Amino acid sequence: MNGAEQAFGHDHQEPQRPFFIIGQWSGADVKVWAVLEAPPGADERADAWEECALEAEDAFGSMEVVFAASAAEAERAVRREAAETAVLSVLRSRRSGAGSHRRVSHYYS
């Protein structure tokens, strides 16, 4: 297969671009309010990130930057990451004994 065939064939992957995902995270639950393609330049992206992050905080939300080929793929990636992070958090809690069914009772006389 030559270079032109690879560029348009099944082996072709769209280039990854930065997206701002704005919403609220609560464990594995993600409420996505907006998915915006970030500006390509580093300076413009930093300025836009600061503005979007402040607006998200004002609305009691937050913002993540995700690199993906499309807005839909970016949203799927952030939802998948939230679910994976929630599972890892539960596993860490179990290993550390936090929230364990074993309780220490203190009796005072």
Secondary structure as UniProt FT lines:
FT   HELIX           3..8
FT   TURN            10..11
FT   STRAND          17..26
FT   TURN            27..28
FT   STRAND          29..37
FT   HELIX           42..58
FT   TURN            59..60
FT   STRAND          62..68
FT   HELIX           71..96
FT   TURN            97..99
//
